């Protein structure tokens, strides 16, 4: 199937309520600080408004976005990005005690071995502590190694806790070349209407100032969220794929 066809399926998913998509308490796994806002900002705000705030876990430290900066070495940048995540989820209404950080190095999120096993045990503990019934992970075709690794985490977590419902949300996958072929069957899933929370989502994305080119000034080749992605992300609905 080509990406353009897959995206047409996504855009034709039926609208469903939050209860239909993700009943109970949800765990949102975000590969980097900002993916929680880009992929699930409306979902988070909607769940908060319904009195069942999710738990958001930022998996990597985001420290690799500006490798050429001298004034913002990885440790300082990681701290900045953590603070930006706190600001972003605050905009969405999420209590600060429901934002957690695993702290893996950016571009080095494990998809196998002892480090993955340790992460799974941490996540299983979080699921049990907060009584989560649904886990949101990035779409498996998001073109970044950390997104792919977090998708694997979701599958492995379900193997440990079979009653979990796993849903995927696309971020960078929305920007893949339309004629790219992927080995994927016809997808199923839902769209969540987030029009009432779109301004909050936009403000949450903007809270990630380092990723908007507003913080690091000595790395002209550093990462900046591209407008073509934001145009696809800041929409009146969010996409959740049955996984």
C-alpha positions in Angstrom: 0.0 0.0 0.0 1.2 3.5 -0.8 1.4 6.2 1.8 -1.1 8.4 0.0 -3.6 5.6 0.2 -2.9 5.0 3.9 -3.4 8.7 4.6 -6.7 8.6 2.8 -7.8 5.8 5.1 -6.7 7.8 8.1 -8.7 10.8 7.0 -11.8 8.7 6.5 -11.7 7.0 9.9 -15.1 7.4 11.7 -15.3 10.0 14.4 -15.7 8.5 17.8 -16.0 9.7 21.4 -13.1 9.6 23.8 -14.8 6.8 25.7 -15.1 4.7 22.5 -11.5 5.3 21.5 -9.8 4.9 24.9 -12.0 4.0 27.8 -10.6 4.4 31.3 -7.2 5.9 32.0 -4.6 6.1 29.2 -0.8 6.0 29.1 0.7 8.2 26.4 4.2 7.2 25.3 6.0 10.1 23.7 9.4 9.4 22.0 10.6 12.9 22.5 9.6 16.0 24.3 7.0 17.5 21.9 5.5 14.4 20.4 2.9 14.3 23.2 1.6 17.7 22.0 2.0 17.1 18.3 0.3 13.7 18.2 -2.0 13.7 21.3 -2.4 17.3 22.5 -6.1 17.3 21.8 -6.5 13.8 23.3 -4.8 14.9 26.5 -6.8 18.0 26.9 -10.0 16.2 26.1 -9.3 13.5 28.7 -8.4 16.1 31.3 -11.7 17.9 30.6 -13.6 14.6 31.1 -12.0 14.1 34.5 -9.7 11.2 33.7 -6.3 12.8 32.9 -3.9 10.4 31.2 -0.3 9.6 32.2 2.3 11.0 29.8 5.7 9.4 29.7 8.5 11.1 27.7 10.8 8.3 26.7 14.0 10.1 25.4 15.6 13.3 26.7 15.5 15.2 23.3 19.2 16.2 23.6 20.1 15.5 20.0 18.1 18.2 18.3 21.0 20.8 18.2 24.3 18.8 18.0 26.2 21.8 16.7 25.5 24.1 19.6 28.3 25.0 22.1 26.1 27.0 24.4 23.5 24.3 24.6 25.4 21.0 25.2 23.2 17.9 25.5 22.7 18.0 29.3 21.6 21.6 29.3 19.3 21.0 26.2 17.8 18.0 27.8 16.9 20.0 30.9 15.4 22.7 28.7 13.3 20.3 26.8 12.0 18.7 30.0 10.9 22.1 31.2 9.2 22.8 27.9 7.3 19.5 28.3 6.1 20.6 31.7 4.9 23.9 30.2 3.2 22.2 27.3 1.2 19.7 29.4 0.3 22.5 31.8 -1.3 24.3 28.9 -3.3 21.1 28.2 -4.4 21.0 31.8 -2.5 17.9 32.8 -1.4 17.8 36.5 2.4 17.9 36.8 2.5 14.6 38.7 1.1 12.8 35.7 4.1 13.7 33.5 7.0 11.3 33.8 10.4 10.9 32.1 12.3 7.7 31.3 15.4 9.7 30.3 16.9 7.6 27.5 19.4 9.4 25.3 17.9 10.9 22.2 18.3 8.6 19.2 19.2 5.7 21.5 15.9 4.5 22.8 16.3 0.7 23.1 14.2 -1.8 21.0 15.8 -4.9 22.4 18.0 -6.2 25.2 18.3 -5.4 28.9 17.6 -1.7 28.6 14.3 -2.4 26.9 13.5 -5.0 29.5 14.1 -2.4 32.3 12.0 0.1 30.5 9.1 -2.4 30.2 9.2 -3.1 33.9 9.0 0.6 34.6 6.1 1.0 32.2 4.3 -2.0 33.6 4.6 -0.5 37.0 3.2 2.8 35.8 0.3 0.9 34.2 -0.5 -0.9 37.4 0.0 2.2 39.6 -2.4 4.4 37.6 -4.7 1.6 36.5 -4.2 2.3 32.8 -6.3 0.4 30.2 -5.0 2.0 27.0 -1.5 2.8 25.8 -0.9 5.3 23.0 2.3 4.8 21.0 3.7 6.3 17.7 2.7 4.8 14.4 5.2 2.1 13.4 6.0 3.9 10.2 7.0 7.2 11.8 10.4 7.7 10.2 12.6 8.1 13.3 14.5 5.4 15.2 13.1 6.5 18.6 9.5 6.5 17.3 10.0 3.0 16.0 11.5 1.8 19.3 8.6 3.2 21.3 6.2 1.4 19.0 8.1 -1.8 19.8 7.8 -0.9 23.5 4.0 -0.8 23.1 3.9 -4.2 21.5 6.2 -5.7 24.1 4.2 -4.1 26.9 1.0 -5.7 25.6 2.8 -9.1 25.6 3.4 -8.5 29.3 -0.1 -7.2 30.0 -2.4 -8.7 27.5 -5.5 -6.8 28.6 -4.0 -3.5 27.5 -5.4 -1.7 24.4 -2.7 -0.4 22.2 -3.4 2.5 19.8 -1.0 4.3 17.5 -0.9 8.0 16.6 1.0 9.3 13.5 3.4 12.2 13.7 6.2 12.2 11.1 4.5 9.4 9.2 2.1 12.1 7.9 5.0 13.6 5.9 6.3 10.5 4.2 6.5 10.6 0.4 3.0 9.8 -1.0 4.3 7.1 -3.4 6.3 5.3 -0.8 5.2 1.7 -0.4 4.6 0.1 3.0 3.8 -3.5 3.9 0.6 -2.8 5.8 -3.0 -4.0 5.5 -6.0 -1.8 5.4 -5.9 0.1 8.7 -8.8 0.6 11.1 -9.1 3.3 13.7 -10.9 6.4 14.7 -10.7 10.2 14.6 -11.2 12.3 17.8 -12.8 15.7 17.3 -10.4 18.1 19.0 -11.9 21.4 17.7 -12.7 22.6 21.3 -9.0 22.1 22.3 -7.2 23.2 19.1 -6.0 26.5 20.5 -4.6 24.6 23.6 -2.9 22.1 21.3 -1.3 24.9 19.2 -0.1 26.6 22.4 1.3 23.4 23.8 3.3 22.8 20.6 4.5 26.4 20.8 5.6 25.8 24.4 8.4 23.6 22.9 10.3 26.8 22.1 13.7 25.1 21.5 12.0 23.1 18.7 10.5 26.2 17.1 13.9 27.9 16.7 13.4 30.3 19.5 16.1 29.2 22.1 19.3 27.9 20.5 21.0 30.6 18.5 24.4 29.0 17.7 23.4 26.0 15.6 22.0 27.2 12.3 21.7 23.6 11.2 19.8 22.6 14.3 16.3 21.1 14.2 13.2 23.3 13.8 9.7 21.9 13.5 8.8 22.4 9.9 5.7 24.2 8.8 4.7 21.4 6.5 4.4 19.1 9.5 2.6 21.6 11.6 0.1 22.1 8.8 -0.7 18.4 9.0 -0.7 18.2 12.8 -2.8 21.3 13.7 -6.0 19.9 12.5 -9.5 19.7 14.0 -9.1 16.0 14.7 -6.5 13.5 15.8 -5.9 10.0 14.4 -5.7 6.8 16.4 -4.9 3.6 14.7 -5.9 0.2 16.0 -2.7 -1.7 16.7 
